[in-house]
Amino acid sequence: MSVIRAVKERRSIRNFQKKGIPDEAVERLIDALIWAPSAGNLQSRKFYFIRDAGLKRRIASAALNQTFIAEAPLVVVGCADYRIATRYGNRGVNLYSIQDVAASIMCMMLTAYELGLGTVWVGAFHETEVFEILDLPGDLRPVAIVPVGYPERIPEAPPRVSKEEAVEFR
């Protein structure tokens, strides 16, 4: 599958089949996360793979009651690691660590699509609650929740802005 095909065909999936994800597929998702680019190759990110039903329900509750999160067989929580500050200061904390998580999550989502899995990027959640639910160490900040599973249905592509609106050459 070409990368541009995956970029164009991947959809945000909020309905999942009640079907487990094979360990080999989970390993591929992990590879995609850790091989993503990162600022200064510091890899200032940590990921939590959650299969426990109780934890998924609590995370869904902290995510403004987005119940579809708990229905996914796997939920990935991407965290920025603030230890990057030792090298890049405030810019590392406020930008680079977030970018590291974002690049990793996007690589994982494209890999998931290639494997026939569906994902959706969830950014609407109470950080403090997720931090406490996962009992995270103080140098981590949860910045993304990604439910992963086999799609129950695939929605139509939403409209996109024109190339002229999105890009300006100078």
N, C-alpha and C positions, 0 to 999 in steps of 0.2 A: 504494500500500500504506500502511495506517495504521501509525503508529509502534507503537502497542500491539500490533498484530498481529505486527509484526517482533519485538518484545520477547518475546512469548509463543511464537512459532513457531521462532525461531532455536535451533539446537542446537549443541553442541560436536561438531565433525567431526574425526575422526582417520583417516579413509580417504578418499583423494583419487583422482579420475580422473587419468589421464596426459594432461592437456589443458592447454594454456597459457592464460594470462589475457590478454585483449586489452588493448592499451595504454589504450584509453578507460576501461576498468574500473579499471585501476591509477590513472589520473588521478582518478577519482571517489573512490577510497580515500584518496588523498593529500588531496583537498579535505576529506573528512570529518575527517581527522586535524588539519589546520591550522585548521579552523573550530570545533573544539571549544572550550569555555570554558577559561580558564586564570586562575590567581591573579594579580590585578593586571594582567591581559593581558600578562604577561611572557613567556608561551609558553615556559616552561622545560622544553623537551622536544626531542628529536631522534629521528628514526626512520631505521632502516637497512632498505632493501628488498633482500633477498638472493635471487638466482636461481642463483648459482653452486653447482653440485652439491657440490663439495668443501667449500665453506664450510657448506652446509646439513648435510652429514654431520658435520662437526666440531661444529657447534652442537647437533645431535641427541645427539652423544656427551656434550657438556658438560651436556646436559639429562637426565642420568641415563639415557642410552641410549633415549630416546623416539624410536624410529626413524621414526615417522610424520612427524616434523618434516621429515626429509630427503626424504620422498616428496611433499611439497606443492610445487607449482610456484613458490610465492613464500613466503618467510618474512620477517615484519616483526619487527624487534627495536626495542622502545620504550625509550628512555633518558631518565632524569631529568637535567636540566642544573643542576648545582649553582651556576651563576653567579647563581641567584635569591637566594643568600645575601646578595648586596650590597644587596638591598632588604628582605628578610624574615628574615635571620639563620638561626638553627638551625631555626625552625619552617618556613621556606621550604624548606630542604634536606631535613628529615626528614618533611615532610608535603605542602606545597604542590606541590613538584616531582613527587612520586609521584602526587598527585591529578591533576595536569595530564596525565601520561601515561595514567592510568586513564581519564579522561574522553575523551581522544583515541582510545584503543583501543576503547572501547565504541562511540563514534560510527562508527569504521571497521568494526567487526564488524556493526553494524546495516546500514550501507551495503552491506557485502559480501553480507549476506543478501538485501537488496533486489535485488542483481545476480545472484542465483542461486549465489553463492559460499558456501563453508563455511569456518568458522574455529574455532579453539579457543585459549583463553587458557592459556598455559603459564607457570607461575610457578616450577616446580621445576627449577632449574638452578644450576650453580655460576657465580656472578656473575664471579668472577675469571677463570675460563676463557673465558667469553663476551667479557669485556672485552679479554682478550689476543687471542682469535681475530679480533675485529674491529679490533684495534689502536686502541682508542678513546682520545680525549684525556682527560686527567686530570679534567676537570670533568663527565664523563658517567658515569652509572651505569645499566647495563642492568637493567630491572625487569620486562619482559614480553617473551615470545616468542610470536608469533602466526603459525602456519602458515595459508596461504590457498590455496584451490583449489576446484574443482568437486567436490561430495560424491560419493563412490562409493555410499554409503548414508547414510540419515538415521536416527539412533536415535530411539526413543520418548522422550517427555518424562519426565524424572525427577520424582518427587513433590516437591511444594512444601509448606512449612509453611502453616498456616491464616493468614488475615488477622489473627485474634485473637492468634496467637503472634508474628506479625511486627510488629504495630503496636499501640501503646498511645497513646490520646488522654488528655491531661491538661488 
